[in-house]
């Protein structure tokens, strides 16, 4: 009979009282150093990012512009709205947004734009610091990505945690994070997700922590499903490579794949609402006219993008990860300490992934089977991560001097080959040459087998060199990609004008009795209602629904991006129809904001039976739809006649306009309306200028159909003789002026109709985050109309009856009252939420079953015993 071995007692050291204290074991010391290295990597990456920005003077370290494009128009306003939600100041909740586009769903936007966990830090700062909060999302994501990559490299292969930290720094401030993700805060979680999902896949290889890995997947897909999908594909490729080069038996490999598959599926089930809600919102969104995007990239141009500090123009994969990583990857072919199949595997994977970005079918696979608007290389962080992993494989095997010389030679050859390409600017060449020389010298010293103190000094110097080159790369990219070179001068979105507008909105708030709108004279961002905290019509989101875009366009609202950016409108009819009671205006060129009181309909109003008709306006015209929406005859549509100027004839749709040449008359027309009427022009596809006899100055129109369509625009007051003269200057060929382009609004009839609808308004109105309830006099007939687009997701009941989807009343929510009713109740549920929650329930049961299974098995074993 053998005696089982007993564990050795822990080594103890005498304490000051003469006793002993336990010394930490090797595993404890290893974990402590790994944690310290991860923290060090995070600090290094964030420091390099901040120092590089500070050297250039970019916000928040200077006056350099950062508030550009979607960062200004989407992300900062959405974070300002998140602040309002956190502090109970928003009109709406996570389900619904009453503030944008007169009311639209919000949960898909939350998952897409605000899912990054660091976004929740917004609520810790004053609202006016929204720009800084968004910057912190990027900065902290960079730090966390560096820390997680440091941890994963230790699972990929054992080795010095401090060297791992240095390599991970290059990953966190790679070209993608500086040029793509750095100004798109929600994407930055993808930088974290890739090494985190690789950690989850590592748990599959070791056969443990299945639940933890599943939670990793769920977190990443909740935080940003878009980049999580790319990170998942990248992690799958890394796992397949590791299985291909491992010595594990085939049964163990199959078991690891099974664990990975079940982990992924269960994680997706847990995160299902983010996928189902966003997926359905995307399917229901207004189709945006695709711009032709090519992923083709010249080979030498692509090679130049591996040099730190390179900036492609036009767009190309931003993949550089620093001098140290580049040198080690190029040294890997000469690293004889690494098995041949492992070297071939990593180099082949890097090559295939690099090619997949610039080959259309595989590029579409990375992007979710379609190429997006804007840069088509949003998955480039995956290749940057693969480069860092391959560099660690080389470095962890302690490369010899000849190996490093080989890597240095290939690096020099790369610099020489790419020296004349556009991305290989002076900054990139200088950074690679000087940084490469210092890095090679330090690695050669490290390879000599120095004593511990000297080795530590070399690692510290290598870290300093990496910090310096990374900082320089950040500075270079901000200098070369300076928004000021493209005409942007604003460094923040929440400027003095935005703060004054928000203050005025708070001072004059009357929600839900009336909305606070924004006059076209006041503009900061395409999502000003969210930025200011009002309930206006402008709205810029990938999830503007088809119903909202087409319904509002039918009533004369303009839009851009094919309908995904709705314009505000200053026309009195629409302000009254949508219940604008206060209008914020900018009286001059300064940041001052004033408020003007208007008379509008209540949020919920009543239209009598038969009110939904054209009232004499041409069928299908915007004027007919407006008459029907208000339920009254307020617009007359005159037949106008050609007077003089360039016209190429009459067609079935309207007058074919000639080009308005400099110094020559525009195309001029005359029409008859009642004296004192307000004349308006609706030519949504016009690119040019229009002016009426009663207008003080021309109105410009810059339509680019189908992407950009213009709203109803004023022509001025009809003169006392009733003869309206107007002229149109078309500045592009092929322009057509529709025959029903002019509508004349009678002020008396209009105000009378508004007062009549107001007098029949609800006696009681209650509006919640995603609900609305209105009480009318008993027996009211007709249709209750909610001044919000008739989008999917609403369910309404009358007098407590069964819920049913509302109808579209000229694009607005309509609830027929039948034979007569008094109470209308509506509630909004994001499409896809219920199936997503059901899937989450299934995933929770699976995780619970896995957690409980060992306990049940032990108890069952005890009973059987």
ZIZIZI-V244398 format. One record per residue. OMEGA is omega as a letter, one per 20 degrees, with the letter a starting at -180 (* if undefined). NEAR is the number of other C-alpha atoms within 10 Angstrom. Layout:
OMEGA,NEAR ; OMEGA,NEAR
//
This chain:
a,3 ; r,4 ; a,5 ; r,6 ; r,6 ; a,6 ; r,6 ; r,6 ; a,7 ; r,11 ; a,11 ; r,12 ; r,12 ; r,10 ; a,10 ; a,8 ; r,6 ; r,8 ; r,9 ; r,12 ; a,13 ; r,12 ; r,12 ; r,13 ; a,10 ; a,9 ; r,9 ; r,11 ; r,12 ; r,14 ; r,12 ; r,13 ; r,15 ; r,21 ; r,16 ; r,16 ; r,23 ; r,28 ; r,18 ; r,21 ; r,33 ; a,28 ; r,20 ; a,27 ; a,32 ; r,25 ; r,18 ; a,25 ; a,27 ; a,20 ; r,20 ; r,25 ; r,24 ; r,18 ; r,17 ; a,20 ; r,17 ; r,21 ; j,20 ; a,17 ; a,14 ; a,13 ; r,14 ; a,23 ; r,20 ; a,24 ; a,22 ; r,20 ; a,14 ; r,16 ; r,21 ; a,23 ; a,21 ; a,22 ; r,24 ; r,29 ; r,26 ; r,25 ; r,26 ; r,27 ; r,27 ; r,26 ; r,24 ; r,21 ; a,16 ; a,15 ; r,11 ; a,11 ; a,14 ; r,22 ; a,24 ; r,23 ; a,21 ; a,18 ; a,19 ; a,25 ; r,23 ; a,27 ; a,28 ; r,28 ; r,25 ; r,24 ; a,24 ; r,27 ; a,28 ; a,21 ; r,24 ; r,29 ; r,23 ; r,20 ; a,23 ; a,22 ; a,22 ; a,21 ; r,24 ; a,24 ; r,16 ; r,20 ; a,22 ; r,16 ; r,15 ; a,24 ; a,19 ; a,11 ; r,12 ; a,11 ; a,22 ; r,18 ; a,19 ; r,26 ; r,26 ; r,17 ; r,24 ; r,24 ; r,21 ; r,17 ; r,24 ; a,26 ; a,24 ; r,18 ; r,29 ; r,30 ; a,27 ; r,23 ; r,29 ; a,35 ; a,30 ; r,26 ; r,32 ; r,30 ; a,22 ; a,22 ; r,27 ; r,18 ; r,14 ; r,18 ; r,13 ; r,13 ; a,17 ; r,17 ; a,24 ; r,21 ; r,20 ; a,29 ; a,31 ; r,29 ; a,30 ; r,33 ; r,35 ; r,31 ; a,33 ; r,36 ; r,32 ; a,31 ; a,31 ; a,26 ; a,30 ; a,23 ; a,20 ; a,21 ; a,22 ; r,22 ; r,23 ; a,20 ; a,27 ; r,28 ; a,28 ; r,28 ; r,32 ; r,32 ; r,33 ; a,25 ; a,31 ; r,29 ; r,28 ; r,26 ; r,27 ; r,27 ; r,25 ; r,27 ; r,30 ; r,23 ; r,21 ; r,25 ; a,21 ; r,11 ; a,14 ; r,13 ; r,12 ; a,21 ; r,19 ; r,16 ; r,26 ; r,26 ; r,20 ; r,21 ; a,28 ; r,26 ; a,23 ; a,29 ; r,29 ; a,24 ; r,29 ; a,26 ; a,27 ; r,24 ; r,27 ; r,26 ; r,20 ; r,23 ; r,29 ; r,25 ; r,17 ; r,24 ; r,25 ; r,19 ; r,16 ; r,20 ; r,22 ; r,16 ; a,16 ; r,19 ; a,19 ; a,15 ; a,16 ; r,13 ; r,10 ; r,11 ; a,9 ; r,12 ; r,9 ; r,16 ; r,19 ; r,13 ; r,14 ; r,22 ; r,19 ; r,13 ; r,21 ; a,24 ; a,15 ; r,16 ; a,26 ; a,23 ; a,16 ; r,26 ; r,27 ; r,25 ; r,25 ; a,29 ; a,25 ; a,27 ; r,27 ; a,28 ; a,23 ; a,21 ; a,22 ; r,25 ; r,16 ; r,16 ; r,24 ; r,16 ; a,13 ; a,17 ; r,20 ; r,22 ; r,18 ; a,15 ; a,14 ; r,12 ; a,11 ; a,9 ; r,14 ; r,14 ; a,19 ; a,14 ; r,17 ; a,12 ; a,11 ; r,17 ; r,21 ; r,23 ; r,19 ; a,31 ; r,25 ; r,29 ; a,32 ; a,35 ; r,37 ; r,26 ; a,29 ; r,22 ; j,10 ; a,9 ; r,16 ; a,24 ; r,29 ; a,31 ; a,30 ; a,29 ; r,32 ; a,30 ; a,29 ; r,26 ; a,28 ; a,25 ; a,24 ; r,30 ; r,28 ; r,24 ; a,25 ; r,27 ; a,18 ; a,21 ; a,25 ; r,15 ; r,16 ; a,18 ; a,11 ; a,13 ; r,12 ; r,18 ; a,21 ; a,15 ; a,17 ; a,24 ; r,18 ; r,13 ; r,18 ; a,20 ; a,12 ; r,12 ; r,18 ; r,18 ; a,17 ; r,17 ; a,26 ; r,22 ; a,14 ; a,19 ; r,13 ; r,16 ; r,22 ; r,18 ; r,15 ; a,25 ; a,19 ; r,13 ; r,12 ; r,14 ; a,23 ; r,16 ; r,12 ; a,11 ; a,15 ; a,23 ; a,22 ; a,25 ; a,27 ; a,25 ; r,32 ; r,27 ; r,25 ; r,29 ; r,26 ; r,24 ; r,28 ; r,26 ; r,26 ; r,26 ; r,23 ; r,26 ; r,26 ; a,26 ; a,26 ; r,20 ; r,15 ; a,19 ; r,24 ; a,18 ; a,16 ; r,14 ; a,22 ; r,25 ; r,17 ; r,19 ; r,23 ; r,21 ; r,15 ; r,17 ; r,23 ; r,15 ; r,12 ; r,17 ; a,20 ; a,12 ; a,15 ; a,22 ; a,18 ; r,13 ; a,16 ; a,16 ; a,28 ; a,27 ; a,22 ; r,13 ; a,22 ; a,25 ; r,21 ; a,17 ; a,24 ; a,27 ; a,17 ; r,13 ; r,21 ; r,23 ; r,13 ; a,17 ; r,23 ; a,21 ; a,13 ; r,19 ; r,21 ; r,18 ; a,16 ; a,22 ; a,15 ; r,12 ; a,11 ; r,12 ; a,9 ; a,9 ; r,8 ; r,13 ; r,17 ; r,14 ; r,13 ; r,19 ; r,19 ; r,16 ; r,15 ; r,22 ; r,22 ; r,14 ; r,21 ; r,27 ; a,23 ; a,17 ; r,28 ; r,31 ; a,25 ; r,25 ; r,31 ; r,28 ; a,26 ; a,25 ; r,23 ; r,23 ; a,22 ; a,15 ; a,16 ; r,18 ; r,20 ; r,15 ; r,10 ; r,9 ; r,10 ; a,15 ; a,16 ; r,18 ; r,21 ; r,22 ; r,26 ; a,26 ; a,16 ; r,14 ; r,19 ; r,22 ; r,19 ; r,17 ; r,30 ; r,24 ; r,15 ; r,21 ; r,25 ; a,15 ; a,10 ; a,19 ; r,18 ; r,13 ; j,14 ; r,19 ; r,17 ; r,21 ; r,29 ; a,29 ; a,33 ; r,29 ; r,19 ; r,14 ; a,12 ; a,21 ; r,16 ; a,16 ; r,24 ; r,22 ; a,29 ; r,30 ; r,29 ; a,29 ; a,29 ; a,29 ; r,26 ; a,29 ; a,30 ; a,30 ; a,28 ; a,25 ; r,29 ; a,23 ; r,21 ; a,19 ; r,27 ; a,26 ; r,25 ; a,19 ; a,19 ; a,27 ; a,25 ; r,18 ; r,20 ; r,26 ; r,22 ; r,20 ; r,22 ; r,26 ; r,27 ; r,26 ; r,27 ; r,19 ; r,21 ; r,19 ; a,31 ; r,24 ; a,24 ; r,29 ; r,25 ; r,27 ; r,22 ; a,20 ; a,17 ; a,15 ; a,20 ; r,20 ; r,26 ; a,21 ; a,20 ; r,24 ; r,28 ; r,26 ; r,24 ; a,25 ; r,21 ; a,24 ; r,20 ; a,19 ; a,13 ; a,10 ; a,8 ; a,9 ; a,15 ; r,17 ; r,20 ; a,15 ; r,21 ; a,13 ; r,12 ; r,18 ; a,18 ; r,25 ; r,27 ; a,27 ; r,25 ; a,29 ; a,23 ; r,29 ; a,24 ; r,15 ; r,13 ; a,10 ; a,18 ; r,21 ; a,19 ; a,22 ; r,20 ; r,13 ; r,23 ; a,16 ; r,13 ; r,11 ; r,20 ; a,24 ; r,31 ; a,25 ; r,24 ; r,26 ; a,25 ; a,22 ; r,21 ; a,26 ; a,22 ; r,22 ; a,22 ; r,26 ; r,28 ; a,23 ; a,23 ; r,19 ; a,14 ; a,17 ; r,14 ; a,15 ; r,13 ; r,13 ; a,19 ; r,19 ; a,21 ; r,14 ; r,12 ; r,15 ; a,12 ; a,8 ; a,11 ; r,15 ; r,19 ; a,21 ; r,25 ; a,22 ; r,23 ; a,21 ; a,12 ; r,7 ; r,6 ; a,11 ; r,15 ; r,24 ; a,23 ; a,20 ; r,17 ; r,18 ; r,19 ; r,19 ; r,24 ; r,19 ; r,16 ; r,19 ; r,22 ; a,20 ; a,28 ; r,22 ; r,23 ; r,23 ; a,24 ; a,26 ; a,22 ; r,26 ; a,24 ; a,18 ; r,17 ; r,25 ; r,23 ; a,25 ; r,18 ; a,18 ; a,16 ; r,11 ; a,12 ; r,16 ; a,15 ; a,16 ; a,21 ; a,15 ; r,20 ; a,16 ; j,16 ; a,15 ; a,18 ; r,21 ; a,26 ; a,24 ; r,27 ; a,23 ; a,23 ; r,23 ; r,27 ; a,24 ; r,23 ; a,25 ; a,18 ; r,12 ; r,11 ; a,15 ; r,15 ; r,26 ; r,21 ; a,24 ; a,22 ; r,27 ; r,27 ; a,26 ; r,18 ; a,13 ; r,12 ; a,13 ; r,22 ; r,22 ; a,23 ; a,20 ; r,20 ; a,22 ; a,20 ; r,27 ; a,27 ; a,28 ; r,25 ; a,20 ; a,16 ; r,11 ; a,14 ; a,20 ; r,15 ; r,14 ; r,17 ; a,20 ; r,15 ; r,14 ; r,20 ; a,17 ; r,14 ; a,16 ; a,22 ; r,21 ; r,11 ; a,12 ; r,18 ; a,13 ; r,20 ; a,14 ; r,16 ; r,23 ; r,18 ; a,19 ; a,19 ; r,22 ; r,19 ; r,21 ; a,15 ; r,11 ; r,12 ; a,20 ; a,19 ; a,20 ; r,23 ; a,26 ; r,25 ; a,24 ; r,21 ; r,23 ; a,24 ; a,27 ; r,25 ; r,20 ; r,17 ; r,21 ; a,17 ; r,24 ; r,20 ; a,22 ; r,14 ; r,11 ; a,11 ; r,9 ; r,14 ; r,13 ; r,19 ; r,23 ; r,18 ; r,16 ; a,23 ; r,22 ; r,23 ; r,24 ; r,23 ; r,26 ; r,25 ; a,22 ; r,22 ; a,13 ; a,9 ; a,16 ; r,18 ; a,18 ; r,23 ; r,23 ; a,20 ; r,22 ; a,19 ; r,20 ; a,17 ; r,24 ; r,22 ; a,20 ; a,22 ; r,15 ; r,14 ; r,20 ; r,18 ; r,15 ; r,20 ; r,21 ; r,15 ; r,15 ; r,22 ; r,16 ; r,14 ; r,17 ; r,21 ; r,12 ; r,12 ; r,13 ; a,13 ; a,11 ; r,12 ; r,11 ; r,11 ; a,12 ; r,11 ; a,11 ; r,12 ; r,11 ; r,10 ; a,9 ; r,8 ; r,7 ; *,6
//
